[in-house]
């Protein structure tokens, strides 16, 4: 099911239970940095060109994109996906919802938005998230020790 080396490497990376949630937050950010799905379509051999001449000289708005995910971040993303298998379905849903709501946000997870999705009180969602992370830490201790 879950490899001992994986659990040990995650424990070495996060340190203690307070850092375990960080690996899921980083995984959600990494998921946003991965390339999107491209649909196969007919492409022409002509290069793209701006439709208006005044847009050809850089007077339009610049679209800043996220940087690509590093190989180390993708490895930790895979580890977070495998660790998520140790959680129950409801706990997994809460942990990933919190991780995705915290991605690219300095204040942490948006508990109120998550609570509206799950039809619970924000304090209940936060308590269930903390309980799920603590249970995951105890399961990881069981696998290694």
Number of C-alpha atoms within 10 A of each C-alpha: 6 13 11 13 11 17 21 15 13 20 18 10 13 14 11 11 15 12 14 19 22 13 20 27 25 20 25 22 22 20 17 16 17 14 9 8 6 6 6 6 6 6 6 7 6 6 5 7 9 9 8 7 8 10 12 11 8 8 8 9 7 7 6 6 7 10 10 12 16 11 9 9 18 17 13 20 22 13 19 22 15 16 22 18 13 17 17 12 11 12 21 19 15 20 24 20 23 24 22 23 19 20 21 13 11 7 8 14 18 18 21 15 14 20 18 12 10 15 10 13 13 17 12 12 22 20 10 16 23 17 13 20 21 16 17 21 21 12 15 20 13 10 14 13 7
